[in-house]
């Protein structure tokens, strides 16, 4: 298996080192659950629960938490409202972030931006409808940013390889 030309050797090695560390920590944590503890682990002298008792206790806790909204409907409604408010605020923060990125990166046009503009046609000729919601605008901006990134990577790979792809994969026709 060969790695891509645009990934440096240091990044490639660091990826596998981090992956190994994460796997190692996961398996060590899993193994430590099944290692019995000695009497020195518990200073009060009470018996410690084993792995099966801990599993059944966690299962009972989860089933108890699932009944929380039936016992406390007011607290559940307040929690739902708080989460909804947090979601709205997160959307506003994302919008501000995208606007900031657009002002910082919008003036720099490159080949990928020209390809996006050609694929979408003239942006000035097709004004955005007034009924379009903010979430649709954010989704469209995310799609456009993803397309730009894909095109940038493709252009970089083509420039690095020096090969020209003569295959026709599709055409864009302006109406």
C-alpha atoms as an extended CHARMM CRD file, in Angstrom:
* protein
*
       175  EXT
         1         1  UNK       CA              0.0000000000        0.0000000000        0.0000000000  PROA      1               0.0000000000
         2         2  UNK       CA              1.5210000000        3.3110000000       -0.9890000000  PROA      2               0.0000000000
         3         3  UNK       CA              0.7720000000        6.5800000000        0.6700000000  PROA      3               0.0000000000
         4         4  UNK       CA             -0.2840000000        9.6780000000       -1.2290000000  PROA      4               0.0000000000
         5         5  UNK       CA              2.3650000000       12.1130000000       -2.4300000000  PROA      5               0.0000000000
         6         6  UNK       CA              0.9100000000       15.0100000000       -0.4720000000  PROA      6               0.0000000000
         7         7  UNK       CA              1.3770000000       13.3570000000        2.9590000000  PROA      7               0.0000000000
         8         8  UNK       CA              4.7900000000       13.9340000000        4.5010000000  PROA      8               0.0000000000
         9         9  UNK       CA              6.7070000000       11.0760000000        6.0860000000  PROA      9               0.0000000000
        10        10  UNK       CA              6.5930000000       12.7490000000        9.5070000000  PROA      10              0.0000000000
        11        11  UNK       CA              2.7950000000       13.1060000000        9.3390000000  PROA      11              0.0000000000
        12        12  UNK       CA              2.4630000000        9.5050000000        8.2070000000  PROA      12              0.0000000000
        13        13  UNK       CA              4.5970000000        8.2110000000       11.0850000000  PROA      13              0.0000000000
        14        14  UNK       CA              2.8650000000       10.4690000000       13.6190000000  PROA      14              0.0000000000
        15        15  UNK       CA             -0.5280000000        9.1510000000       12.4810000000  PROA      15              0.0000000000
        16        16  UNK       CA              0.4720000000        5.5580000000       13.2150000000  PROA      16              0.0000000000
        17        17  UNK       CA              2.1030000000        6.5240000000       16.5260000000  PROA      17              0.0000000000
        18        18  UNK       CA             -1.0400000000        8.3040000000       17.7220000000  PROA      18              0.0000000000
        19        19  UNK       CA             -3.2090000000        5.4450000000       16.4790000000  PROA      19              0.0000000000
        20        20  UNK       CA             -1.0500000000        2.9640000000       18.4030000000  PROA      20              0.0000000000
        21        21  UNK       CA             -1.2450000000        5.0820000000       21.5750000000  PROA      21              0.0000000000
        22        22  UNK       CA             -5.0370000000        5.3070000000       21.4020000000  PROA      22              0.0000000000
        23        23  UNK       CA             -5.4100000000        1.5700000000       20.8190000000  PROA      23              0.0000000000
        24        24  UNK       CA             -2.9420000000        0.8080000000       23.6240000000  PROA      24              0.0000000000
        25        25  UNK       CA             -4.8060000000        3.0060000000       26.1170000000  PROA      25              0.0000000000
        26        26  UNK       CA             -8.1500000000        1.4830000000       25.1500000000  PROA      26              0.0000000000
        27        27  UNK       CA             -6.9730000000       -2.0980000000       25.6040000000  PROA      27              0.0000000000
        28        28  UNK       CA             -5.1530000000       -1.3280000000       28.8660000000  PROA      28              0.0000000000
        29        29  UNK       CA             -8.2970000000        0.3200000000       30.2510000000  PROA      29              0.0000000000
        30        30  UNK       CA            -10.3630000000       -2.7020000000       29.2120000000  PROA      30              0.0000000000
        31        31  UNK       CA             -7.8840000000       -5.1240000000       30.7810000000  PROA      31              0.0000000000
        32        32  UNK       CA             -7.7640000000       -3.0980000000       34.0030000000  PROA      32              0.0000000000
        33        33  UNK       CA            -11.5030000000       -3.6080000000       34.4670000000  PROA      33              0.0000000000
        34        34  UNK       CA            -11.0080000000       -7.3490000000       34.8780000000  PROA      34              0.0000000000
        35        35  UNK       CA             -7.9450000000       -7.2900000000       37.1380000000  PROA      35              0.0000000000
        36        36  UNK       CA             -9.0700000000       -7.9920000000       40.7060000000  PROA      36              0.0000000000
        37        37  UNK       CA             -8.1160000000       -5.4300000000       43.3360000000  PROA      37              0.0000000000
        38        38  UNK       CA             -6.4000000000       -6.3310000000       46.5730000000  PROA      38              0.0000000000
        39        39  UNK       CA             -7.5940000000       -5.4340000000       50.0880000000  PROA      39              0.0000000000
        40        40  UNK       CA             -5.2830000000       -2.3930000000       50.1510000000  PROA      40              0.0000000000
        41        41  UNK       CA             -7.4060000000       -0.7810000000       47.3960000000  PROA      41              0.0000000000
        42        42  UNK       CA            -10.3330000000       -0.3280000000       49.7940000000  PROA      42              0.0000000000
        43        43  UNK       CA             -9.3510000000        1.2140000000       53.1660000000  PROA      43              0.0000000000
        44        44  UNK       CA            -12.8130000000        0.7800000000       54.7620000000  PROA      44              0.0000000000
        45        45  UNK       CA            -12.6650000000       -2.9850000000       54.4110000000  PROA      45              0.0000000000
        46        46  UNK       CA            -15.9470000000       -3.2340000000       52.5100000000  PROA      46              0.0000000000
        47        47  UNK       CA            -15.9280000000       -5.6430000000       49.5930000000  PROA      47              0.0000000000
        48        48  UNK       CA            -15.4350000000       -4.0730000000       46.1770000000  PROA      48              0.0000000000
        49        49  UNK       CA            -17.8430000000       -4.9210000000       43.3630000000  PROA      49              0.0000000000
        50        50  UNK       CA            -16.5890000000       -7.1220000000       40.5850000000  PROA      50              0.0000000000
        51        51  UNK       CA            -16.9530000000       -6.4690000000       36.8630000000  PROA      51              0.0000000000
        52        52  UNK       CA            -20.3570000000       -8.1710000000       36.6360000000  PROA      52              0.0000000000
        53        53  UNK       CA            -21.7670000000       -6.2180000000       39.5760000000  PROA      53              0.0000000000
        54        54  UNK       CA            -20.4670000000       -2.9810000000       38.0280000000  PROA      54              0.0000000000
        55        55  UNK       CA            -22.1000000000       -3.8830000000       34.7040000000  PROA      55              0.0000000000
        56        56  UNK       CA            -25.4740000000       -4.5980000000       36.3260000000  PROA      56              0.0000000000
        57        57  UNK       CA            -25.2560000000       -1.3880000000       38.3740000000  PROA      57              0.0000000000
        58        58  UNK       CA            -24.5530000000        0.6290000000       35.2160000000  PROA      58              0.0000000000
        59        59  UNK       CA            -27.4950000000       -1.0450000000       33.4800000000  PROA      59              0.0000000000
        60        60  UNK       CA            -29.8080000000       -0.2120000000       36.4000000000  PROA      60              0.0000000000
        61        61  UNK       CA            -28.5840000000        3.4000000000       36.3890000000  PROA      61              0.0000000000
        62        62  UNK       CA            -29.2910000000        3.7740000000       32.6750000000  PROA      62              0.0000000000
        63        63  UNK       CA            -32.7900000000        2.3360000000       33.0350000000  PROA      63              0.0000000000
        64        64  UNK       CA            -33.4250000000        4.7080000000       35.9570000000  PROA      64              0.0000000000
        65        65  UNK       CA            -32.2450000000        7.6970000000       33.9070000000  PROA      65              0.0000000000
        66        66  UNK       CA            -34.5560000000        6.7120000000       31.0570000000  PROA      66              0.0000000000
        67        67  UNK       CA            -37.5140000000        7.1680000000       33.4470000000  PROA      67              0.0000000000
        68        68  UNK       CA            -36.4000000000       10.6710000000       34.4890000000  PROA      68              0.0000000000
        69        69  UNK       CA            -38.8310000000       12.5570000000       32.2270000000  PROA      69              0.0000000000
        70        70  UNK       CA            -41.8270000000       10.6010000000       33.5340000000  PROA      70              0.0000000000
        71        71  UNK       CA            -40.9200000000       11.4650000000       37.1500000000  PROA      71              0.0000000000
        72        72  UNK       CA            -39.9210000000       15.1200000000       36.5470000000  PROA      72              0.0000000000
        73        73  UNK       CA            -41.6660000000       16.5170000000       33.4480000000  PROA      73              0.0000000000
        74        74  UNK       CA            -40.8910000000       20.1460000000       34.3800000000  PROA      74              0.0000000000
        75        75  UNK       CA            -37.1650000000       19.5050000000       34.6290000000  PROA      75              0.0000000000
        76        76  UNK       CA            -37.2850000000       17.6040000000       31.3490000000  PROA      76              0.0000000000
        77        77  UNK       CA            -39.0480000000       20.5090000000       29.5720000000  PROA      77              0.0000000000
        78        78  UNK       CA            -36.5240000000       22.9800000000       30.9830000000  PROA      78              0.0000000000
        79        79  UNK       CA            -33.6830000000       20.7830000000       29.7350000000  PROA      79              0.0000000000
        80        80  UNK       CA            -35.2170000000       20.5710000000       26.2690000000  PROA      80              0.0000000000
        81        81  UNK       CA            -35.5920000000       24.3660000000       26.1380000000  PROA      81              0.0000000000
        82        82  UNK       CA            -31.9830000000       24.8410000000       27.2750000000  PROA      82              0.0000000000
        83        83  UNK       CA            -30.6920000000       22.4310000000       24.6210000000  PROA      83              0.0000000000
        84        84  UNK       CA            -32.7920000000       24.1660000000       21.9610000000  PROA      84              0.0000000000
        85        85  UNK       CA            -31.3750000000       27.5440000000       23.0260000000  PROA      85              0.0000000000
        86        86  UNK       CA            -27.8390000000       26.1300000000       22.9250000000  PROA      86              0.0000000000
        87        87  UNK       CA            -28.4690000000       24.8070000000       19.4040000000  PROA      87              0.0000000000
        88        88  UNK       CA            -29.7100000000       28.1980000000       18.2010000000  PROA      88              0.0000000000
        89        89  UNK       CA            -26.6870000000       29.9290000000       19.7240000000  PROA      89              0.0000000000
        90        90  UNK       CA            -24.3350000000       27.3850000000       18.1500000000  PROA      90              0.0000000000
        91        91  UNK       CA            -25.9250000000       28.1200000000       14.7720000000  PROA      91              0.0000000000
        92        92  UNK       CA            -25.4030000000       31.8480000000       15.2910000000  PROA      92              0.0000000000
        93        93  UNK       CA            -21.7650000000       31.3150000000       16.2600000000  PROA      93              0.0000000000
        94        94  UNK       CA            -21.2350000000       29.1070000000       13.1980000000  PROA      94              0.0000000000
        95        95  UNK       CA            -22.7870000000       31.7840000000       10.9890000000  PROA      95              0.0000000000
        96        96  UNK       CA            -20.4660000000       34.4480000000       12.3930000000  PROA      96              0.0000000000
        97        97  UNK       CA            -17.5070000000       32.1080000000       11.9260000000  PROA      97              0.0000000000
        98        98  UNK       CA            -18.4140000000       31.4060000000        8.3070000000  PROA      98              0.0000000000
        99        99  UNK       CA            -18.8580000000       35.1160000000        7.6280000000  PROA      99              0.0000000000
       100       100  UNK       CA            -15.4390000000       35.7980000000        9.1540000000  PROA      100             0.0000000000
       101       101  UNK       CA            -13.8410000000       33.0640000000        7.0510000000  PROA      101             0.0000000000
       102       102  UNK       CA            -15.5960000000       34.4060000000        3.9820000000  PROA      102             0.0000000000
       103       103  UNK       CA            -14.2180000000       37.9000000000        4.5690000000  PROA      103             0.0000000000
       104       104  UNK       CA            -10.7150000000       36.5500000000        5.2460000000  PROA      104             0.0000000000
       105       105  UNK       CA            -10.5870000000       34.0240000000        2.4280000000  PROA      105             0.0000000000
       106       106  UNK       CA            -13.1270000000       35.5260000000        0.0330000000  PROA      106             0.0000000000
       107       107  UNK       CA            -10.7290000000       38.0160000000       -1.5460000000  PROA      107             0.0000000000
       108       108  UNK       CA             -8.2340000000       35.2950000000       -2.4540000000  PROA      108             0.0000000000
       109       109  UNK       CA             -9.4740000000       33.6750000000       -5.6410000000  PROA      109             0.0000000000
       110       110  UNK       CA             -7.6820000000       30.6990000000       -7.1020000000  PROA      110             0.0000000000
       111       111  UNK       CA             -8.2770000000       28.0140000000       -9.6780000000  PROA      111             0.0000000000
       112       112  UNK       CA            -10.6480000000       26.0900000000       -7.4170000000  PROA      112             0.0000000000
       113       113  UNK       CA            -12.7840000000       29.1960000000       -6.8280000000  PROA      113             0.0000000000
       114       114  UNK       CA            -12.9610000000       29.7820000000      -10.5580000000  PROA      114             0.0000000000
       115       115  UNK       CA            -14.0750000000       26.1730000000      -11.0800000000  PROA      115             0.0000000000
       116       116  UNK       CA            -16.7860000000       26.5450000000       -8.4170000000  PROA      116             0.0000000000
       117       117  UNK       CA            -17.9920000000       29.7640000000      -10.0260000000  PROA      117             0.0000000000
       118       118  UNK       CA            -18.0440000000       28.1050000000      -13.4420000000  PROA      118             0.0000000000
       119       119  UNK       CA            -19.9860000000       25.1290000000      -12.0840000000  PROA      119             0.0000000000
       120       120  UNK       CA            -22.6040000000       27.3490000000      -10.4390000000  PROA      120             0.0000000000
       121       121  UNK       CA            -22.8050000000       29.9350000000      -13.1970000000  PROA      121             0.0000000000
       122       122  UNK       CA            -22.8210000000       33.6440000000      -12.4220000000  PROA      122             0.0000000000
       123       123  UNK       CA            -23.6960000000       34.2180000000       -8.7690000000  PROA      123             0.0000000000
       124       124  UNK       CA            -24.8940000000       37.7470000000       -9.5620000000  PROA      124             0.0000000000
       125       125  UNK       CA            -27.2500000000       36.5130000000      -12.2630000000  PROA      125             0.0000000000
       126       126  UNK       CA            -29.0770000000       34.2040000000       -9.8450000000  PROA      126             0.0000000000
       127       127  UNK       CA            -29.9900000000       36.1380000000       -6.6880000000  PROA      127             0.0000000000
       128       128  UNK       CA            -30.8500000000       34.0640000000       -3.6370000000  PROA      128             0.0000000000
       129       129  UNK       CA            -34.5870000000       33.8580000000       -3.0050000000  PROA      129             0.0000000000
       130       130  UNK       CA            -35.8660000000       35.8070000000       -0.0100000000  PROA      130             0.0000000000
       131       131  UNK       CA            -37.6260000000       32.7270000000        1.3610000000  PROA      131             0.0000000000
       132       132  UNK       CA            -34.3500000000       30.8190000000        1.8180000000  PROA      132             0.0000000000
       133       133  UNK       CA            -33.7590000000       30.2350000000        5.5150000000  PROA      133             0.0000000000
       134       134  UNK       CA            -30.4990000000       30.8130000000        7.3330000000  PROA      134             0.0000000000
       135       135  UNK       CA            -29.9150000000       27.0830000000        7.7810000000  PROA      135             0.0000000000
       136       136  UNK       CA            -30.1870000000       26.5600000000        4.0260000000  PROA      136             0.0000000000
       137       137  UNK       CA            -27.6410000000       29.3220000000        3.4880000000  PROA      137             0.0000000000
       138       138  UNK       CA            -25.2630000000       27.7310000000        5.9950000000  PROA      138             0.0000000000
       139       139  UNK       CA            -25.6840000000       24.3110000000        4.3620000000  PROA      139             0.0000000000
       140       140  UNK       CA            -25.0050000000       25.8150000000        0.9390000000  PROA      140             0.0000000000
       141       141  UNK       CA            -21.8870000000       27.5430000000        2.2680000000  PROA      141             0.0000000000
       142       142  UNK       CA            -20.6480000000       24.2750000000        3.8000000000  PROA      142             0.0000000000
       143       143  UNK       CA            -21.2070000000       22.4320000000        0.5120000000  PROA      143             0.0000000000
       144       144  UNK       CA            -19.3690000000       25.1570000000       -1.3730000000  PROA      144             0.0000000000
       145       145  UNK       CA            -16.4380000000       25.0500000000        1.0580000000  PROA      145             0.0000000000
       146       146  UNK       CA            -16.2510000000       21.2500000000        0.7770000000  PROA      146             0.0000000000
       147       147  UNK       CA            -16.3020000000       21.4580000000       -3.0230000000  PROA      147             0.0000000000
       148       148  UNK       CA            -13.5260000000       24.0590000000       -2.9540000000  PROA      148             0.0000000000
       149       149  UNK       CA            -11.4220000000       21.8410000000       -0.7010000000  PROA      149             0.0000000000
       150       150  UNK       CA            -11.9420000000       18.8160000000       -2.9600000000  PROA      150             0.0000000000
       151       151  UNK       CA            -11.0070000000       20.8380000000       -6.0260000000  PROA      151             0.0000000000
       152       152  UNK       CA             -7.9200000000       22.2650000000       -4.2800000000  PROA      152             0.0000000000
       153       153  UNK       CA             -6.7250000000       18.7620000000       -3.3920000000  PROA      153             0.0000000000
       154       154  UNK       CA             -7.3480000000       17.5060000000       -6.9300000000  PROA      154             0.0000000000
       155       155  UNK       CA             -5.4470000000       20.4290000000       -8.4450000000  PROA      155             0.0000000000
       156       156  UNK       CA             -2.5470000000       19.9420000000       -6.0040000000  PROA      156             0.0000000000
       157       157  UNK       CA             -2.3510000000       16.2280000000       -6.7790000000  PROA      157             0.0000000000
       158       158  UNK       CA             -2.4250000000       16.8790000000      -10.5160000000  PROA      158             0.0000000000
       159       159  UNK       CA              0.3180000000       19.5070000000      -10.2520000000  PROA      159             0.0000000000
       160       160  UNK       CA              2.4950000000       17.2510000000       -8.0910000000  PROA      160             0.0000000000
       161       161  UNK       CA              2.1140000000       14.1990000000      -10.2950000000  PROA      161             0.0000000000
       162       162  UNK       CA              2.6030000000       16.1020000000      -13.5490000000  PROA      162             0.0000000000
       163       163  UNK       CA              0.0930000000       13.8020000000      -15.2370000000  PROA      163             0.0000000000
       164       164  UNK       CA             -2.8170000000       15.0680000000      -17.2770000000  PROA      164             0.0000000000
       165       165  UNK       CA             -6.1570000000       13.2920000000      -17.1340000000  PROA      165             0.0000000000
       166       166  UNK       CA             -7.6000000000       13.2400000000      -20.6460000000  PROA      166             0.0000000000
       167       167  UNK       CA            -10.7730000000       11.3870000000      -19.6870000000  PROA      167             0.0000000000
       168       168  UNK       CA            -14.0580000000       13.2150000000      -19.9980000000  PROA      168             0.0000000000
       169       169  UNK       CA            -16.1280000000       12.5880000000      -16.9030000000  PROA      169             0.0000000000
       170       170  UNK       CA            -18.9350000000       14.9960000000      -17.6220000000  PROA      170             0.0000000000
       171       171  UNK       CA            -19.7440000000       18.3880000000      -19.0030000000  PROA      171             0.0000000000
       172       172  UNK       CA            -21.3020000000       21.4910000000      -17.5310000000  PROA      172             0.0000000000
       173       173  UNK       CA            -23.6610000000       23.3350000000      -19.8010000000  PROA      173             0.0000000000
       174       174  UNK       CA            -24.8210000000       26.8550000000      -18.9790000000  PROA      174             0.0000000000
       175       175  UNK       CA            -28.4530000000       27.5630000000      -19.7030000000  PROA      175             0.0000000000
